[in-house]
Amino acid sequence: MNNYDKETIRNWANFLYKLNGNELTLLATAIGLILSQDLNGAQINVIGNFFEGVGQTMLIIGAQEQLNNSAPYYNAK
């Protein structure tokens, strides 16, 4: 991934961080509705499960980093 791609992702992430809970929920709903247009149930399930997998991976990484940073006595390094 080049620096331009990383900066683009950072900009999108910073945009999301500035939204409140209602705005973030509305955005997620709108994106879900837009992505589901003209797809059948099986296609919607594949895309939805893909994003679920991405989200679960990010949650695992975030939880582990939070644990390692906030409770050094748990860190076996």
C-alpha positions in Angstrom: 0.0 0.0 0.0 1.5 3.3 -1.0 1.5 6.5 1.1 -1.4 8.0 -0.9 -3.6 5.0 -0.1 -2.6 5.2 3.6 -3.4 8.9 3.7 -6.8 8.3 2.0 -7.7 5.7 4.6 -6.6 8.0 7.4 -8.8 10.8 6.1 -11.8 8.5 5.9 -11.1 7.2 9.4 -10.8 10.8 10.8 -14.1 11.6 9.1 -15.8 8.7 10.9 -14.2 9.5 14.2 -15.8 13.0 14.1 -19.4 11.6 13.7 -21.6 11.1 16.7 -23.4 7.8 17.4 -26.5 8.7 15.5 -24.7 10.1 12.5 -22.5 7.0 12.3 -25.5 4.7 12.5 -27.3 6.6 9.8 -24.2 6.4 7.6 -23.8 2.7 8.1 -27.5 2.2 7.3 -27.3 4.2 4.2 -24.2 2.4 3.0 -25.9 -1.0 3.7 -29.0 0.0 1.7 -27.0 1.3 -1.2 -24.7 -1.8 -1.4 -27.7 -4.1 -1.2 -29.5 -2.6 -4.3 -29.9 -5.0 -7.2 -28.3 -7.9 -5.4 -30.0 -11.2 -4.5 -30.1 -12.6 -1.0 -27.1 -14.8 -1.5 -25.0 -11.9 -2.8 -26.1 -9.7 0.1 -25.1 -12.4 2.6 -21.6 -12.8 1.0 -20.9 -9.1 1.2 -22.4 -8.7 4.7 -20.4 -11.7 6.0 -17.2 -10.3 4.4 -17.7 -7.0 6.2 -18.5 -8.9 9.5 -15.2 -10.7 9.1 -13.3 -7.5 8.5 -14.9 -6.0 11.5 -14.2 -9.0 13.8 -10.5 -9.0 12.7 -10.3 -5.3 13.5 -12.0 -5.8 16.9 -9.5 -8.6 17.8 -6.5 -6.4 16.9 -7.9 -3.4 18.8 -8.7 -5.4 21.9 -5.3 -7.0 22.0 -3.5 -3.6 21.5 -5.7 -2.1 24.2 -4.8 -4.9 26.6 -1.1 -4.7 25.8 -1.1 -0.9 26.2 -3.3 -0.5 29.3 -2.2 -3.5 31.4 1.5 -4.1 31.0 1.4 -6.9 33.7 -0.7 -9.0 31.3 1.9 -8.6 28.6 4.3 -11.5 28.6 6.9 -9.8 26.5 
